Amino acid sequence: MLARLKGKWTYFVIAALLLFLILIPFRWFLGQYTVIMIFIGLFTMVTVGLCLLLGYTGQVSLGQAAFYGTGAYISAVLSKICGVNPWLSMLIAAAATGAFAYVIGYPIFRLRGNYLAVATLGLGVIVYILLRQLGPGGPDGMAGIPYLSIGGFVFDTSFKRYFLVWFFCLAVLLISQNIVRSRTGRALRAIHGSEAAAESIGINVDQFKVKIFVLSAVYASLAGSLLAHQMSHISPGSFGPLVSVIIIVMAVIGGLASIWGAIFGAATVCILKYELLLGFGEWDIVIYGLILMLVTIFMPEGLFVRLRELFGQWRLRYAQRGAEP
């Protein structure tokens, strides 16, 4: 009976979430938060890649913003300056970013622990400096990036772009969930537990780490391309090293080993960033650091995972009371 009840609750939660996401952009519901929800969807995609890399494979990365910015700039340059179709630009940007991650993946994953963290942080800093110095428009960035369109249907309003971004976001979430539940997911968890033990049972540790690194880079690149084509303007400041720290905070809040928790983590930080901390200026990074510290100490599994456990306990007590004569 408990298993049937759990299945019913799962379907109910999924249906409620989908209905909520569909209704959000309508003006009579929560239309004023449409832009924030677009950013939540974009950051969810980047955070999911980090969860696969850090939460499941155990590899620290402080450079996700580098791939986020690389995808945005490649797509923007190809579509605006070179006249390439925006959809093809996104595809080329994802392929180029993935290739870049593959090339640097093997040497960078020879490092371990703090050395790996510093190396990925350095990667983020290098890409940020290159975008500022060599990117079109320099520190001011570039504007006039064309909107995405399908035939004559142009995604030129927040309402339209909302559904486009969340289509890609949910697709990324489902793909990632399937990866976690597959043999690849079991291999990643084995690597996280012990690389030596994983190698002893025939798992190619280096290959798996690089593959997930490439996948996380492609996710970030896709989010960056969508950002460029939905904002029509990008600048290096949107992809600085501190953005990588914010993405880490999102992953920790949602739970490093929770795919769907990425939505919760991204939503929490985006609401803080765009609604509650606007008047704090540069002090907001101090608040993010405090949140990161508190969650790591008191809820290392993640705030979303902890809330889900409490909900599960309440549901179990409810079922047991219902089963009593």
C-alpha positions as CSV (number, residue, x, y, z in Angstrom):
1,M,0.0,0.0,0.0
2,L,2.8,2.4,0.9
3,A,4.4,1.8,-2.5
4,R,1.1,2.6,-4.3
5,L,0.7,5.7,-2.2
6,K,4.3,6.8,-3.0
7,G,3.6,6.4,-6.7
8,K,0.4,8.4,-6.5
9,W,2.2,11.2,-4.6
10,T,5.0,11.2,-7.2
11,Y,2.6,11.6,-10.1
12,F,0.6,14.2,-8.2
13,V,3.7,16.3,-7.6
14,I,4.9,16.0,-11.2
15,A,1.5,17.0,-12.5
16,A,1.3,20.0,-10.1
17,L,4.8,21.1,-11.1
18,L,4.0,21.0,-14.8
19,L,0.7,22.9,-14.3
20,F,2.5,25.5,-12.2
21,L,5.2,26.0,-14.8
22,I,2.6,26.3,-17.6
23,L,0.5,28.9,-15.7
24,I,3.4,31.1,-14.5
25,P,3.9,33.4,-17.5
26,F,0.2,34.3,-17.8
27,R,-0.4,37.9,-16.5
28,W,-3.3,36.9,-14.3
29,F,-1.2,34.4,-12.5
30,L,2.5,35.2,-11.9
31,G,3.3,36.9,-15.2
32,Q,5.4,39.6,-13.5
33,Y,8.0,36.9,-12.6
34,T,8.3,35.5,-16.1
35,V,11.8,37.0,-16.6
36,I,13.0,35.6,-13.3
37,M,11.6,32.2,-14.3
38,I,13.6,32.3,-17.5
39,F,16.8,32.9,-15.6
40,I,15.8,30.0,-13.2
41,G,15.4,27.7,-16.2
42,L,18.8,28.8,-17.7
43,F,20.7,28.4,-14.4
44,T,18.9,25.1,-13.8
45,M,20.5,23.7,-16.9
46,V,24.0,24.8,-15.9
47,T,23.5,23.5,-12.3
48,V,22.3,20.1,-13.5
49,G,25.6,19.7,-15.4
50,L,27.5,20.6,-12.2
51,C,25.5,18.1,-10.2
52,L,26.4,15.3,-12.6
53,L,30.1,16.3,-12.4
54,L,30.4,17.1,-8.7
55,G,27.5,15.2,-7.0
56,Y,27.7,12.0,-8.9
57,T,31.3,11.8,-10.2
58,G,32.9,13.6,-7.3
59,Q,34.9,16.0,-9.5
60,V,35.1,19.7,-8.4
61,S,34.6,22.3,-11.0
62,L,34.7,26.1,-10.3
63,G,34.6,27.0,-14.0
64,Q,31.1,26.3,-15.2
65,A,30.6,30.0,-16.0
66,A,33.5,29.7,-18.6
67,F,31.4,27.2,-20.7
68,Y,28.3,29.3,-20.1
69,G,30.0,32.3,-21.5
70,T,31.7,30.4,-24.3
71,G,28.4,29.1,-25.6
72,A,26.8,32.5,-25.4
73,Y,29.6,34.4,-27.3
74,I,30.1,31.8,-30.0
75,S,26.4,31.7,-30.7
76,A,26.1,35.5,-30.6
77,V,29.1,36.0,-32.9
78,L,28.0,33.4,-35.5
79,S,24.4,34.6,-35.6
80,K,25.0,38.4,-35.6
81,I,28.4,38.9,-37.2
82,C,28.6,35.9,-39.5
83,G,24.9,35.7,-40.4
84,V,24.5,32.1,-39.4
85,N,21.0,30.8,-38.5
86,P,20.6,31.2,-34.7
87,W,19.6,27.5,-34.3
88,L,22.7,26.4,-36.2
89,S,24.8,28.8,-34.2
90,M,23.6,27.2,-31.0
91,L,24.5,23.7,-32.3
92,I,27.9,24.9,-33.4
93,A,28.5,26.6,-30.1
94,A,27.5,23.5,-28.1
95,A,29.8,21.3,-30.3
96,A,32.7,23.8,-30.0
97,T,32.3,24.1,-26.3
98,G,32.1,20.3,-25.9
99,A,35.3,19.9,-28.0
100,F,37.1,22.5,-25.9
101,A,36.0,20.7,-22.7
102,Y,37.2,17.4,-24.2
103,V,40.6,18.8,-25.1
104,I,41.3,20.2,-21.6
105,G,39.5,17.5,-19.8
106,Y,42.2,14.8,-19.9
107,P,45.0,17.0,-18.6
108,I,42.9,18.8,-16.1
109,F,41.5,15.6,-14.5
110,R,45.0,14.4,-13.8
111,L,44.7,16.7,-10.8
112,R,42.9,15.9,-7.6
113,G,41.1,17.7,-4.8
114,N,42.1,21.3,-4.2
115,Y,44.4,21.3,-7.2
116,L,41.5,20.4,-9.5
117,A,39.4,23.1,-8.0
118,V,42.1,25.7,-8.5
119,A,42.7,24.6,-12.1
120,T,39.0,24.9,-13.0
121,L,38.8,28.3,-11.2
122,G,41.8,29.4,-13.3
123,L,40.1,28.2,-16.4
124,G,37.1,30.4,-15.5
125,V,39.3,33.4,-14.9
126,I,41.2,33.0,-18.2
127,V,38.0,32.7,-20.3
128,Y,36.6,35.8,-18.5
129,I,39.7,37.8,-19.3
130,L,39.7,36.7,-22.9
131,L,36.0,37.7,-23.3
132,R,36.8,41.1,-21.8
133,Q,39.9,41.8,-23.9
134,L,39.1,40.0,-27.2
135,G,35.3,39.6,-27.2
136,P,33.2,41.8,-29.5
137,G,32.5,45.0,-27.7
138,G,35.1,44.4,-25.0
139,P,33.8,44.9,-21.4
140,D,30.6,46.4,-22.7
141,G,29.7,43.2,-24.6
142,M,27.6,43.0,-27.8
143,A,24.0,43.9,-28.5
144,G,21.6,43.3,-31.4
145,I,21.8,39.5,-31.2
146,P,18.9,38.0,-33.2
147,Y,16.0,36.3,-31.6
148,L,15.3,32.6,-32.2
149,S,12.5,31.8,-34.6
150,I,10.7,28.9,-36.1
151,G,9.4,29.7,-39.6
152,G,7.6,33.0,-39.1
153,F,7.2,32.5,-35.4
154,V,9.7,34.7,-33.6
155,F,10.5,34.3,-29.9
156,D,10.5,38.1,-29.3
157,T,8.6,38.3,-26.1
158,S,9.2,37.1,-22.5
159,F,6.1,35.0,-22.7
160,K,7.3,33.1,-25.8
161,R,10.9,32.8,-24.6
162,Y,9.7,31.4,-21.3
163,F,8.2,28.3,-22.9
164,L,11.3,27.9,-25.2
165,V,13.7,28.0,-22.3
166,W,11.7,25.6,-20.1
167,F,11.3,23.2,-23.0
168,F,15.1,22.9,-23.1
169,C,15.4,22.9,-19.3
170,L,12.9,20.0,-18.8
171,A,14.6,18.1,-21.7
172,V,18.0,18.5,-20.0
173,L,16.5,17.3,-16.6
174,L,14.9,14.2,-18.2
175,I,18.1,13.3,-20.1
176,S,20.1,13.7,-16.9
177,Q,17.7,11.7,-14.9
178,N,17.9,8.8,-17.4
179,I,21.7,9.0,-17.3
180,V,21.7,8.8,-13.5
181,R,19.4,5.7,-13.6
182,S,21.4,4.0,-16.3
183,R,24.6,1.9,-16.1
184,T,26.5,5.1,-16.7
185,G,25.0,6.6,-13.5
186,R,26.0,3.5,-11.5
187,A,29.5,3.9,-12.9
188,L,29.6,7.5,-11.9
189,R,28.6,6.7,-8.4
190,A,31.3,4.0,-8.2
191,I,33.9,6.6,-9.3
192,H,32.6,9.0,-6.7
193,G,32.9,6.3,-4.0
194,S,36.4,5.1,-4.9
195,E,38.3,5.6,-8.2
196,A,40.6,2.6,-7.4
197,A,37.7,0.3,-6.7
198,A,35.9,1.5,-9.9
199,E,39.0,0.8,-12.0
200,S,39.3,-2.7,-10.4
201,I,35.9,-3.7,-11.8
202,G,36.7,-2.5,-15.3
203,I,35.4,1.1,-15.3
204,N,37.5,3.5,-17.4
205,V,37.6,6.3,-14.8
206,D,39.3,8.9,-16.9
207,Q,37.0,8.4,-19.8
208,F,33.8,8.7,-17.7
209,K,35.1,11.8,-16.0
210,V,35.9,13.5,-19.3
211,K,32.6,12.5,-20.8
212,I,30.6,14.0,-17.9
213,F,32.8,17.1,-18.0
214,V,32.0,17.5,-21.7
215,L,28.3,16.9,-21.1
216,S,28.2,19.6,-18.3
217,A,30.0,22.0,-20.7
218,V,27.4,21.3,-23.4
219,Y,24.6,22.0,-20.9
220,A,26.2,25.3,-19.9
221,S,26.8,26.2,-23.5
222,L,23.2,25.6,-24.5
223,A,22.1,27.8,-21.6
224,G,24.5,30.5,-22.6
225,S,23.2,30.4,-26.2
226,L,19.6,30.7,-25.0
227,L,20.6,33.6,-22.8
228,A,22.3,35.4,-25.7
229,H,19.3,35.0,-28.0
230,Q,16.7,35.8,-25.4
231,M,18.4,38.9,-23.9
232,S,19.7,40.1,-27.3
233,H,22.7,41.5,-25.4
234,I,25.6,39.9,-23.5
235,S,28.6,41.1,-21.6
236,P,31.6,39.4,-19.9
237,G,30.3,40.4,-16.5
238,S,27.5,37.8,-16.8
239,F,30.1,35.0,-17.0
240,G,32.7,36.0,-14.4
241,P,34.3,33.7,-11.8
242,L,31.8,34.8,-9.2
243,V,29.0,33.4,-11.4
244,S,30.7,30.0,-11.0
245,V,30.5,30.4,-7.2
246,I,26.8,31.3,-7.4
247,I,26.3,28.1,-9.5
248,I,28.0,26.1,-6.8
249,V,25.6,27.6,-4.2
250,M,22.7,26.6,-6.4
251,A,23.9,23.0,-6.6
252,V,24.6,22.8,-2.9
253,I,21.1,24.2,-2.0
254,G,19.4,21.8,-4.3
255,G,21.6,18.9,-3.4
256,L,24.7,17.8,-5.3
257,A,23.3,14.4,-5.9
258,S,19.8,15.6,-6.8
259,I,18.9,16.3,-10.5
260,W,15.5,17.8,-9.8
261,G,16.9,19.7,-6.8
262,A,18.7,21.9,-9.3
263,I,15.4,23.7,-10.0
264,F,15.0,24.4,-6.3
265,G,18.6,25.6,-5.9
266,A,18.4,27.8,-9.0
267,A,15.1,29.2,-7.9
268,T,16.2,30.0,-4.4
269,V,19.4,31.9,-5.5
270,C,17.6,33.7,-8.5
271,I,14.9,34.9,-6.2
272,L,17.5,36.2,-3.7
273,K,19.6,37.7,-6.5
274,Y,16.8,39.5,-8.5
275,E,14.3,40.2,-5.8
276,L,15.6,40.2,-2.3
277,L,19.3,41.3,-2.6
278,L,19.0,44.1,-5.1
279,G,19.9,46.8,-2.6
280,F,22.9,44.9,-1.2
281,G,25.3,45.7,-4.0
282,E,28.5,43.6,-3.9
283,W,27.6,42.4,-0.4
284,D,25.4,39.8,-2.0
285,I,28.4,37.5,-2.5
286,V,28.9,37.5,1.3
287,I,25.3,36.3,1.7
288,Y,25.8,33.6,-0.8
289,G,29.0,32.5,1.0
290,L,27.1,32.4,4.3
291,I,24.3,30.3,2.8
292,L,26.8,27.9,1.3
293,M,28.6,27.6,4.7
294,L,25.3,27.0,6.6
295,V,23.9,24.5,4.2
296,T,27.2,22.6,4.0
297,I,27.4,22.4,7.8
298,F,23.8,21.6,8.8
299,M,22.4,20.0,5.6
300,P,25.3,18.6,3.6
301,E,22.9,16.6,1.5
302,G,21.2,19.8,0.4
303,L,18.2,21.9,1.5
304,F,15.9,20.4,-1.2
305,V,16.8,16.9,-0.3
306,R,16.3,17.6,3.4
307,L,12.8,19.1,2.7
308,R,12.0,16.1,0.5
309,E,13.0,13.7,3.4
310,L,10.8,15.6,5.8
311,F,7.9,15.4,3.4
312,G,8.5,11.7,3.0
313,Q,8.4,11.2,6.7
314,W,5.1,13.2,7.0
315,R,3.7,11.1,4.1
316,L,4.7,7.9,5.8
317,R,3.0,8.9,9.1
318,Y,-0.1,9.9,7.1
319,A,-0.2,6.5,5.5
320,Q,0.3,4.7,8.7
321,R,-2.5,6.6,10.4
322,G,-4.8,5.8,7.5
323,A,-3.9,2.1,7.8
324,E,-4.8,2.0,11.5
325,P,-8.2,0.4,12.4
